[in-house]
Amino acid sequence: MNTKSLEILEHNQHLRTKCLVYTRVMGYHRPVESFNIGKKGEHKQRVHFRENQC
């Protein structure tokens, strides 16, 4: 990120809201922030893909 982008982010920090990321685990959805450190590491290593349209 360049310095201009960082300045803008710092200036607008008070306007930002927390974003919760949910993922499917064992058949139900859970927020990633509630994972233990090992599960968080596994989540970061996941490879996301997009299925091609027919």
ChimeraX attribute file (.defattr): number of C-alpha atoms within 10 A of each C-alpha:
attribute: neighborCount
match mode: 1-to-1
recipient: residues
	/A:1	5
	/A:2	6
	/A:3	8
	/A:4	9
	/A:5	10
	/A:6	11
	/A:7	11
	/A:8	10
	/A:9	13
	/A:10	10
	/A:11	10
	/A:12	10
	/A:13	10
	/A:14	8
	/A:15	7
	/A:16	8
	/A:17	7
	/A:18	5
	/A:19	6
	/A:20	10
	/A:21	10
	/A:22	13
	/A:23	13
	/A:24	10
	/A:25	10
	/A:26	7
	/A:27	7
	/A:28	8
	/A:29	11
	/A:30	15
	/A:31	12
	/A:32	16
	/A:33	12
	/A:34	10
	/A:35	12
	/A:36	9
	/A:37	10
	/A:38	8
	/A:39	13
	/A:40	13
	/A:41	11
	/A:42	9
	/A:43	13
	/A:44	8
	/A:45	9
	/A:46	8
	/A:47	6
	/A:48	6
	/A:49	6
	/A:50	5
	/A:51	6
	/A:52	5
	/A:53	4
	/A:54	3
